[in-house]
Amino acid sequence: MDARLPDGVRAVDTLDPPDWGAFARIAHGAVDRAIARTAALRDRPVWRPIPQAVRNSLRQPLPEEPTPLDRVVDQAWDGVLDYPMGNTHPRFWMWYMGASSLTGALADFLAAVDGSNLGGGDHAAAECERQVIDWLRQIVGFPDGASGTLTSGGSVANLIGLTVARNRMAGMDLREQGLAALPRPLRFYASDQVHGCHQKAVELLGMGNRALRRIPTGPDCRMDMAALARAIDEDRAEGWQPACVIASAGTVNTGAIDPLPALADLCRDRGLWFHVDGCIGALARLSPRHAPLLDGIGRADSLALDPHKGLHVPFEAGCALVRDAEAHRDSFALHSPYLDPALRGIAAGGWLLDLGIQTTRGFRALKVWMMLREHGTARFGRIIGRNIDQARRMGAGIDAHPRLTRLSPVTLDIVCFRYDPGGLDPATLAALNAEIMMRLQEQGIAAFSDTTVHGQHGLRAAICNHRTTDEDIDTALAAVVRTGDELAQVPIHARPA
Ligand SMILES: *Cc1c(COP(=O)(O)O)cnc(C)c1O
C-alpha cells in the first residue's frame, strides 16, 4: 500500500495484529472460554435448534470494512459456536464420528501457526507426518516399508486405496491409456453393507457403479464367502476381470467385520487386490481384548482408517496405507517442472503430494502426533474397548426390555434396535422410531441416528465417544422407552410423522 491512504490506516497493510499484547489477551480469552465450554459439555443439551436470529446473523453482506477482533470473536461464539452439531457431547452417537478433543484442537492451532504446506519439502512438519504414518502402520500390523498418507478422511483414504488397486490390477499403464484401453472391464467386490464412499470411488474412477458388485450378507451382516466365490467365477465367465475385494472391518450400519483371514486367503489364491475399509474397526486393534476380531487386517494390500473417529482428533484426518510403496507412488506421482526436487534446501525433502490427490496439504499430522504422544496407545485401547463394552451394555438393556428389539449383533461399538410396542405395521413403526429419535435430539437428551438393516428400520447408536459413561447409556435407553411409551399412547393420526 502507499502513502495516499487516509489517516489511521497503516501505510503497509499486513494481517498481523496491530497490537500483539491486545491480540494475546483476546486469544487467551478465547482459549479460556473454549476450555470452560468443554469442561461443562455434560451440562449442555446434546443439540439445540438454531434460533432464527442466529441464522439471520449468518446471512450478512460481504464485509468490506474491518471489525475489531474482539468483536469478531464474540460474534463467532454467539452466532456460530453456540449451536454446534453436538458430536462433542457424551450422549452423541449419530452416524459414526469422533468426539474431538482439546489437545487435538490445540494441535490444530499450533499446526496452523506453523503454517507448513504438507505437499512436501524439507521441514519438520513433513517428518512429523512420516512419523505418524509409521505409527499408524504399526497399529494395523502393516510391514515396515509400507506407504501411507494422511487424508481428509476415510472417504478419500478409500478412494486412494481403490485407485492403486485399479491401476495395479489393470496390468497396463492405466494413467496414460485410460479405462477404454482395457481388454476386459475390472470388477470390484464388497458386501451389501459397504460404505457409500466406495460407490462414489468407483464412479469417480470411471468404472461405474456396476463395477462394484455387492455380495449378500447373512443375518450377521458379514460378507457371504460362498456367494463371493460364486460371483467371481460368474464374472470371469462373463468377461469381467475380477480385480479387488473390499472388506469392511466394521460396517457402518452395524459394525460387522467381514471374514478378513478368509478374504485375504481368497484374494491371494485368486490373484485379487485385498482392500480393507477399516474406518470403524482398524483402531480397535489398540484394545488387546478386541484386537483378535481384526486378525487378518495386516494382510491387506491397502487399508483406510480414520483417526478423526477412533482417535478423536478434530476433523479432518483419515489415513490410507498401501503395502507396496511403489504401487502407491506409481498411482499419484508426477514430474512437474515447477516441482523439481533440489539437492539441498526446502525442496530437497521429497513430495508427499505424490501419495494422493491434493497438492497443497494441511498439517494434519500434528494433532495425531500430539494425541498419541499425550495419551499413548494403551489409553486409546482402553477407551475403544470401553465403547465396545458400552455397546454390549446397551445391547443387553435392549434384550432385557419387552418393548425393545435388537436388529443386529453387537460386534464393535454400534447398536441397532427399535422401540416396538407390538401390533404396528412397518411404516408406522418406522415413523414412531424416527419420532423418538427427533424428540430426543430436540430435547437435547441424546443423539441417535436411524437406519435400515436388512429391510428393518430402527435406531442406531455408534458409541465412538471418549466422554460416554455407562450412566449415559442407561439414561438414553430409558429416554427411548419413556418417549416411545408416551407416543404409543397417542392415536396414530395425531402423531407428527
Ligand atoms: C466414516 C466411514 C467412511 C468415510 O470416512 P470419512 O472420514 O467420513 O470420509 C468410510 N467407511 C466407513 C466404514 C466409515 O465408517
The ligand as a Gaussian input file, in Angstrom:
#p B3LYP/6-31G(d) Opt

LIG

0 1
 C      -16.724000     -42.996000       8.215000
 C      -16.569000     -44.086000       7.243000
 C      -16.130000     -43.842000       5.948000
 C      -15.932000     -42.454000       5.423000
 O      -14.936000     -41.785000       6.133000
 P      -14.966000     -40.184000       6.275000
 O      -13.897000     -39.953000       7.274000
 O      -16.326000     -39.805000       6.744000
 O      -14.656000     -39.627000       4.936000
 C      -15.893000     -44.927000       5.139000
 N      -16.128000     -46.177000       5.555000
 C      -16.584000     -46.444000       6.794000
 C      -16.796000     -47.862000       7.205000
 C      -16.821000     -45.405000       7.674000
 O      -17.299000     -45.653000       8.892000

